[in-house]
Amino acid sequence: MRKTTQRGPQFDFYIDLLGHDILNSNQAVLGYLELICSNPAVDKKSRAFAEKAISHTRASSILIENIKRLVASRNMDIKDLKPINLLDAVQRARQDLERFYPGKKIRLELSNRPKDAFVIGDDHAVNLLLNVFVIAAKLNPDDDIRMVLKFTEEEVRGTPGWILRIRDEDAQLPPFLNGKGVTATYSQDVSRAVKAAGMLFAKMSAENLGGDFEAHAIHHEPRSKGAVFTIALRKAERP
């Protein structure tokens, strides 16, 4: 049997091709759904269903984008990435977040505001934040969502870093994550693991940036609501 000598480049090509096709299809679906939502003749119940479909379609798109970014960043040298102010990254991610859940009110509140918090990451850091915000909002069944953000300077993998903790009192993590962290997903059946797929991508993305990501429940039985999502990134000098 002849061995394939360019398996890596071919795999990258297939992922890019598949991602492009799916993203184009999703964009067409989104266009029709947004037309439904903007039609004044559409009743309230039908509009609510269309808004839920928009959320699911955008979530599918971000999943494909995550796969493409992970494949592209396998050999990335983080020293080549430009510094980004984590506060600015939060603001940019916040603007994109609104598109994912048109029927929900999502508030991101800062419990503290450092003068600046530069980290290594460039646009990769913005995408990571958006991914985590989308995950947190998806895990909250309410239409009025409040997330409290806190920044702290801490060591990240032996180097100076910034930690962003996102606290949502109403988010509900999959039970198998409680106390075990995101990597507990690997030991689950696929039908259960899919609920934490976005968190696995967030963890891999953060690790590619020299940082980390985790999610833990705030409370346990009898009250299972509440979660903290922690993003850790390496500190960078002000450019």
C-alpha positions as a Markdown table, in Angstrom:
| # | Residue | x | y | z |
|---|---|---|---|---|
| 1 | Met | 0.0 | 0.0 | 0.0 |
| 2 | Arg | 1.4 | 3.4 | -0.9 |
| 3 | Lys | 1.8 | 5.7 | 2.0 |
| 4 | Thr | 0.4 | 9.2 | 1.9 |
| 5 | Thr | 3.2 | 11.7 | 2.3 |
| 6 | Gln | 1.1 | 14.9 | 2.5 |
| 7 | Arg | -1.5 | 13.8 | 5.0 |
| 8 | Gly | -1.1 | 17.0 | 7.1 |
| 9 | Pro | -1.7 | 19.5 | 4.3 |
| 10 | Gln | -4.5 | 17.4 | 2.9 |
| 11 | Phe | -6.3 | 17.3 | 6.2 |
| 12 | Asp | -6.0 | 21.0 | 6.6 |
| 13 | Phe | -7.4 | 21.4 | 3.1 |
| 14 | Tyr | -10.4 | 19.1 | 3.8 |
| 15 | Ile | -11.2 | 21.0 | 7.0 |
| 16 | Asp | -11.0 | 24.3 | 5.3 |
| 17 | Leu | -13.2 | 23.0 | 2.4 |
| 18 | Leu | -15.8 | 21.5 | 4.7 |
| 19 | Gly | -15.9 | 24.5 | 7.0 |
| 20 | His | -16.4 | 26.9 | 4.0 |
| 21 | Asp | -19.3 | 24.8 | 2.7 |
| 22 | Ile | -21.0 | 24.5 | 6.1 |
| 23 | Leu | -20.5 | 28.2 | 6.9 |
| 24 | Asn | -22.0 | 29.3 | 3.6 |
| 25 | Ser | -25.0 | 27.0 | 4.2 |
| 26 | Asn | -25.5 | 28.4 | 7.7 |
| 27 | Gln | -25.2 | 32.0 | 6.4 |
| 28 | Ala | -28.0 | 31.3 | 3.9 |
| 29 | Val | -30.2 | 29.8 | 6.7 |
| 30 | Leu | -29.5 | 32.8 | 8.9 |
| 31 | Gly | -30.6 | 35.1 | 6.2 |
| 32 | Tyr | -34.0 | 33.5 | 5.9 |
| 33 | Leu | -34.4 | 33.3 | 9.7 |
| 34 | Glu | -33.6 | 37.0 | 10.0 |
| 35 | Leu | -36.2 | 37.8 | 7.3 |
| 36 | Ile | -38.8 | 36.0 | 9.3 |
| 37 | Cys | -37.9 | 37.9 | 12.5 |
| 38 | Ser | -38.0 | 41.2 | 10.7 |
| 39 | Asn | -41.4 | 40.6 | 9.2 |
| 40 | Pro | -44.1 | 42.5 | 11.2 |
| 41 | Ala | -46.8 | 40.0 | 10.1 |
| 42 | Val | -45.0 | 37.1 | 11.9 |
| 43 | Asp | -46.7 | 36.2 | 15.2 |
| 44 | Lys | -44.8 | 36.3 | 18.5 |
| 45 | Lys | -44.6 | 32.5 | 18.9 |
| 46 | Ser | -43.2 | 32.0 | 15.4 |
| 47 | Arg | -40.6 | 34.8 | 15.9 |
| 48 | Ala | -39.5 | 33.2 | 19.2 |
| 49 | Phe | -38.9 | 29.9 | 17.4 |
| 50 | Ala | -37.0 | 31.7 | 14.6 |
| 51 | Glu | -34.8 | 33.4 | 17.3 |
| 52 | Lys | -34.0 | 30.0 | 18.9 |
| 53 | Ala | -33.1 | 28.7 | 15.4 |
| 54 | Ile | -30.8 | 31.7 | 14.9 |
| 55 | Ser | -29.0 | 30.9 | 18.2 |
| 56 | His | -28.5 | 27.2 | 17.2 |
| 57 | Thr | -27.3 | 28.1 | 13.7 |
| 58 | Arg | -24.8 | 30.7 | 15.0 |
| 59 | Ala | -23.6 | 28.1 | 17.6 |
| 60 | Ser | -23.0 | 25.6 | 14.8 |
| 61 | Ser | -21.0 | 28.3 | 12.9 |
| 62 | Ile | -18.8 | 29.1 | 15.8 |
| 63 | Leu | -18.1 | 25.4 | 16.3 |
| 64 | Ile | -16.8 | 25.1 | 12.7 |
| 65 | Glu | -14.8 | 28.3 | 13.1 |
| 66 | Asn | -13.3 | 26.8 | 16.3 |
| 67 | Ile | -12.2 | 23.7 | 14.5 |
| 68 | Lys | -10.6 | 25.7 | 11.7 |
| 69 | Arg | -8.7 | 27.9 | 14.1 |
| 70 | Leu | -7.5 | 25.0 | 16.1 |
| 71 | Val | -6.2 | 23.3 | 13.0 |
| 72 | Ala | -4.5 | 26.5 | 11.8 |
| 73 | Ser | -2.9 | 27.2 | 15.2 |
| 74 | Arg | -1.3 | 23.8 | 15.8 |
| 75 | Asn | 2.1 | 25.1 | 14.9 |
| 76 | Met | 1.5 | 28.6 | 16.0 |
| 77 | Asp | 4.4 | 30.4 | 17.8 |
| 78 | Ile | 2.7 | 32.6 | 20.5 |
| 79 | Lys | 5.8 | 34.9 | 20.5 |
| 80 | Asp | 4.6 | 36.1 | 17.0 |
| 81 | Leu | 1.2 | 37.2 | 18.4 |
| 82 | Lys | 0.5 | 40.8 | 19.1 |
| 83 | Pro | -0.5 | 41.9 | 22.6 |
| 84 | Ile | -4.1 | 42.8 | 23.2 |
| 85 | Asn | -5.8 | 44.6 | 26.1 |
| 86 | Leu | -8.1 | 42.1 | 27.7 |
| 87 | Leu | -10.5 | 44.9 | 28.5 |
| 88 | Asp | -10.7 | 45.7 | 24.8 |
| 89 | Ala | -11.1 | 42.0 | 23.9 |
| 90 | Val | -14.1 | 41.8 | 26.3 |
| 91 | Gln | -15.7 | 44.8 | 24.6 |
| 92 | Arg | -15.2 | 43.4 | 21.1 |
| 93 | Ala | -16.5 | 39.9 | 22.1 |
| 94 | Arg | -19.5 | 41.6 | 23.8 |
| 95 | Gln | -20.6 | 43.3 | 20.6 |
| 96 | Asp | -20.5 | 40.0 | 18.7 |
| 97 | Leu | -22.3 | 38.1 | 21.5 |
| 98 | Glu | -25.6 | 40.0 | 20.9 |
| 99 | Arg | -25.9 | 38.4 | 17.5 |
| 100 | Phe | -26.1 | 34.9 | 18.9 |
| 101 | Tyr | -29.1 | 35.3 | 21.2 |
| 102 | Pro | -31.5 | 37.9 | 19.6 |
| 103 | Gly | -34.3 | 37.0 | 22.0 |
| 104 | Lys | -32.2 | 37.3 | 25.2 |
| 105 | Lys | -31.0 | 40.2 | 27.3 |
| 106 | Ile | -27.3 | 39.6 | 28.2 |
| 107 | Arg | -25.5 | 41.8 | 30.7 |
| 108 | Leu | -21.7 | 41.7 | 31.2 |
| 109 | Glu | -20.8 | 43.5 | 34.4 |
| 110 | Leu | -17.3 | 44.3 | 35.5 |
| 111 | Ser | -16.7 | 43.9 | 39.2 |
| 112 | Asn | -13.3 | 45.6 | 38.8 |
| 113 | Arg | -11.7 | 47.5 | 36.0 |
| 114 | Pro | -7.8 | 47.5 | 35.9 |
| 115 | Lys | -6.2 | 50.3 | 34.0 |
| 116 | Asp | -5.1 | 47.8 | 31.4 |
| 117 | Ala | -4.6 | 44.1 | 31.2 |
| 118 | Phe | -2.4 | 43.2 | 28.2 |
| 119 | Val | -2.1 | 39.6 | 27.3 |
| 120 | Ile | -0.6 | 37.5 | 24.5 |
| 121 | Gly | -3.3 | 36.6 | 22.0 |
| 122 | Asp | -4.2 | 39.2 | 19.4 |
| 123 | Asp | -7.6 | 38.2 | 17.7 |
| 124 | His | -7.3 | 34.7 | 19.1 |
| 125 | Ala | -8.0 | 36.1 | 22.5 |
| 126 | Val | -11.1 | 37.8 | 21.3 |
| 127 | Asn | -12.4 | 34.6 | 19.7 |
| 128 | Leu | -11.7 | 32.7 | 22.9 |
| 129 | Leu | -13.7 | 35.2 | 25.0 |
| 130 | Leu | -16.6 | 35.2 | 22.5 |
| 131 | Asn | -16.6 | 31.4 | 22.6 |
| 132 | Val | -16.7 | 31.3 | 26.4 |
| 133 | Phe | -19.5 | 34.0 | 26.5 |
| 134 | Val | -21.5 | 32.0 | 24.0 |
| 135 | Ile | -21.0 | 28.8 | 26.1 |
| 136 | Ala | -22.1 | 30.5 | 29.3 |
| 137 | Ala | -25.2 | 32.1 | 27.7 |
| 138 | Lys | -26.2 | 28.7 | 26.2 |
| 139 | Leu | -25.9 | 27.1 | 29.7 |
| 140 | Asn | -28.3 | 29.7 | 31.2 |
| 141 | Pro | -31.9 | 28.8 | 30.4 |
| 142 | Asp | -33.2 | 32.3 | 31.3 |
| 143 | Asp | -33.9 | 35.1 | 28.9 |
| 144 | Asp | -32.3 | 37.7 | 31.2 |
| 145 | Ile | -28.7 | 36.7 | 31.7 |
| 146 | Arg | -26.2 | 38.4 | 34.0 |
| 147 | Met | -22.5 | 37.6 | 34.0 |
| 148 | Val | -20.1 | 39.2 | 36.4 |
| 149 | Leu | -16.5 | 39.6 | 35.3 |
| 150 | Lys | -13.4 | 39.9 | 37.5 |
| 151 | Phe | -9.8 | 40.5 | 36.5 |
| 152 | Thr | -6.8 | 39.4 | 38.6 |
| 153 | Glu | -3.1 | 39.3 | 38.1 |
| 154 | Glu | -1.9 | 35.8 | 38.8 |
| 155 | Glu | 0.8 | 33.3 | 37.6 |
| 156 | Val | -0.1 | 31.4 | 34.5 |
| 157 | Arg | 1.9 | 28.3 | 33.9 |
| 158 | Gly | 4.9 | 29.7 | 35.7 |
| 159 | Thr | 4.8 | 33.1 | 34.0 |
| 160 | Pro | 3.0 | 36.4 | 34.9 |
| 161 | Gly | -0.6 | 36.4 | 33.6 |
| 162 | Trp | -4.1 | 37.8 | 33.8 |
| 163 | Ile | -7.1 | 35.7 | 34.9 |
| 164 | Leu | -10.6 | 36.6 | 33.9 |
| 165 | Arg | -13.4 | 34.9 | 35.9 |
| 166 | Ile | -16.9 | 35.0 | 34.5 |
| 167 | Arg | -19.5 | 34.2 | 37.1 |
| 168 | Asp | -23.1 | 33.3 | 36.2 |
| 169 | Glu | -25.4 | 32.4 | 39.1 |
| 170 | Asp | -27.9 | 30.7 | 36.8 |
| 171 | Ala | -25.7 | 28.8 | 34.4 |
| 172 | Gln | -26.0 | 25.0 | 34.7 |
| 173 | Leu | -22.9 | 22.9 | 33.9 |
| 174 | Pro | -23.3 | 19.3 | 32.7 |
| 175 | Pro | -23.2 | 17.2 | 36.0 |
| 176 | Phe | -20.1 | 15.3 | 34.9 |
| 177 | Leu | -18.0 | 18.5 | 35.1 |
| 178 | Asn | -18.7 | 19.2 | 38.7 |
| 179 | Gly | -15.5 | 19.3 | 40.6 |
| 180 | Lys | -13.6 | 17.5 | 37.8 |
| 181 | Gly | -13.0 | 20.2 | 35.2 |
| 182 | Val | -13.4 | 20.4 | 31.5 |
| 183 | Thr | -11.2 | 17.4 | 30.7 |
| 184 | Ala | -13.7 | 15.1 | 32.4 |
| 185 | Thr | -15.6 | 15.3 | 29.1 |
| 186 | Tyr | -13.1 | 12.9 | 27.4 |
| 187 | Ser | -14.4 | 10.0 | 29.6 |
| 188 | Gln | -18.0 | 10.6 | 28.6 |
| 189 | Asp | -20.2 | 9.0 | 26.0 |
| 190 | Val | -20.4 | 11.2 | 22.8 |
| 191 | Ser | -24.1 | 11.9 | 23.4 |
| 192 | Arg | -23.2 | 13.5 | 26.8 |
| 193 | Ala | -19.8 | 14.9 | 25.8 |
| 194 | Val | -21.3 | 17.0 | 23.0 |
| 195 | Lys | -22.8 | 19.3 | 25.8 |
| 196 | Ala | -19.3 | 20.4 | 26.7 |
| 197 | Ala | -17.7 | 20.4 | 23.2 |
| 198 | Gly | -17.5 | 24.2 | 23.2 |
| 199 | Met | -15.6 | 24.1 | 26.5 |
| 200 | Leu | -13.1 | 21.6 | 25.2 |
| 201 | Phe | -12.4 | 23.9 | 22.2 |
| 202 | Ala | -12.0 | 26.9 | 24.6 |
| 203 | Lys | -9.5 | 24.9 | 26.7 |
| 204 | Met | -7.5 | 23.8 | 23.7 |
| 205 | Ser | -7.5 | 27.4 | 22.3 |
| 206 | Ala | -6.4 | 28.8 | 25.6 |
| 207 | Glu | -3.6 | 26.2 | 25.9 |
| 208 | Asn | -2.4 | 27.1 | 22.4 |
| 209 | Leu | -2.0 | 30.7 | 23.7 |
| 210 | Gly | 0.1 | 29.4 | 26.6 |
| 211 | Gly | -2.8 | 29.8 | 29.0 |
| 212 | Asp | -5.8 | 27.7 | 30.2 |
| 213 | Phe | -9.6 | 27.5 | 30.6 |
| 214 | Glu | -11.7 | 25.9 | 33.2 |
| 215 | Ala | -15.4 | 25.7 | 34.3 |
| 216 | His | -16.6 | 24.8 | 37.8 |
| 217 | Ala | -20.0 | 24.8 | 39.5 |
| 218 | Ile | -20.5 | 27.4 | 42.3 |
| 219 | His | -23.0 | 25.4 | 44.1 |
| 220 | His | -23.8 | 21.7 | 44.4 |
| 221 | Glu | -26.8 | 19.7 | 45.5 |
| 222 | Pro | -29.5 | 20.6 | 46.4 |
| 223 | Arg | -28.9 | 23.9 | 44.3 |
| 224 | Ser | -27.0 | 23.0 | 41.2 |
| 225 | Lys | -27.3 | 26.4 | 39.4 |
| 226 | Gly | -24.3 | 28.7 | 39.1 |
| 227 | Ala | -20.9 | 28.4 | 37.4 |
| 228 | Val | -17.6 | 30.2 | 37.1 |
| 229 | Phe | -15.7 | 30.1 | 33.8 |
| 230 | Thr | -12.0 | 30.9 | 34.2 |
| 231 | Ile | -9.8 | 32.2 | 31.4 |
| 232 | Ala | -6.0 | 32.4 | 32.1 |
| 233 | Leu | -3.7 | 34.1 | 29.6 |
| 234 | Arg | 0.0 | 35.1 | 29.7 |
| 235 | Lys | 0.7 | 38.7 | 30.5 |
| 236 | Ala | 2.2 | 40.9 | 27.8 |
| 237 | Glu | 4.0 | 44.2 | 27.8 |
| 238 | Arg | 2.1 | 47.3 | 26.8 |
| 239 | Pro | 2.9 | 47.8 | 23.0 |
